[in-house]
Amino acid sequence: MVGLTGLVALTGCRTSPTVAAYVGEAQISVDALSTAVDDRLADPDIAAFAAGDRTAYARQVLGLEVTERVYAAAARRYDVEVSDADVADRIDALLAGAPAEAVYQQLAQQQGVNADDVRENIRQQLVRQRAAAAAGTGDLSDAALQQRYEQSRDQLAQVQLGIITVPDQATADDVLAQLTADPAGYPAVAAQHAGSNTLAETQAFTADQLPEVLAASVAATAPGQGFTQSVDQAGGIVVGFVAGTVVPAFADVRDQLAQQAESEADEAGAALVGNVRDDIRITVNPRYGVLDGDQVVAGTGGVVQLLEDAGNGATGGSGD
C-alpha cells in the first residue's frame, strides 16, 4: 500500500519536522504521507471529497496509515495472517453480487477512500476476528456455530400463529371454537374472513416479530389453543390461534448465527488490537493534530468508519 516506503527504523528524538507520525519503533515520513495523499487525490471523486479541506483530508490519510501499522503489529503479536485471497473472498461476500466498481466509487465520493483503503479495512476486520480466535474468544468454525445453535434453541423458537379479524365477539368465539376443534381447517376459516388483518395461513413469528399488541396474549396461550382480543387498530376482534412452536433447522439460521459470532469476535478482537495500540508508543506531529482512536483530528475528534458493514477499527490512545 502507498506509504510503506516511509516506514523506517526510528532513530533520534520523536519530534523531527520531517516525520508525520511515530508508530512504535517506526515512523511515517512527511514525504511518504504527502505521496499517500497525492495518490488518492489522483482519483477525481476523492479529489472532490477532499476539496473543501485538504488539511483535514491529510489527517484522515495519516490516521489510516497509523492504523495500518497498528494492525500489522497486532497480527504479529497474535500470530495471525490474512492473505490477499482472504480479503478478496470477504469483499465478494459483502458485495453479494453488487458491482465492486460502483461501490468503490460511492465510497470515494462519500468517504474519500480508495480501493486499497477498502481492502485494508477488510484485512483489519479479519485480523480482529482471527486474533480473537487465537485468544480463544472468537471461534467461527461450523462446530462452534452448531454449539451456538444448540444453546440458542429457545431464543430461535418460532410461534406458528394464525390471526383472523372478525367484527364482533360472538363471531370471534365461533371462529375460535372451529379452530380449536380442527386446527388443520385454519385456511378455510380464514378465507371466510379475508381482509388486511387476517392471515390466510398460519405463519412463523420469532418473539421480536410478533405484533406488539398481541405479544402478551400469544405468550399466555398454549400450542393448539387460541384467544380473542379486541384490537382497535385492527377494526374488530382478533382471533389468535397458536398452532404450535417450531425451531428452525441449523441450515436455515446458520448465516444469522455466523453474523452474531462474527460480531462478537470483532468486538473481542478490537479489544485485543486496542491493547496493542496502548502498548505502542504513538506520537503524531502536532502539525497534523492528535490521535483520537484510529483517526488523526484537529482536537475535537470523531471516528470515520470506512465500511459500515465491515466493522470498526480498534480504539486506543497515543503516547508521547
Buried (B, 14 or more C-beta within 10 A) or exposed (E): BBBEEBBEEBEEEBEBEEBBBBBBEBBBBBBBBBBBBEBBBEBEBBBEBBEEEEEBBBBBBBBBBBBBBBBBBBBEBBEBEBEEEBBEEBBEEBEEEEEEEEBBBEBBBEBBBBBBBBBBBBBBBBBBBBBBBBBEBBBBEEEBBEEBBEEBEEEBBBBBBBBBBBEEEEBBBBBBEBBEEEBEEBEEBBEEBEEEBBBEEBBBBEBEEBBEEBBEBBEEBEEEBBBBBEBEEBEBBBBBBBBBBEBBEBEEBBEBBBEBBBEBBBBBBBBBBBBBBBBBBBBBBEEBBBBBBBBBBEEEEEEBBBBEEBBBBBBBEBBE
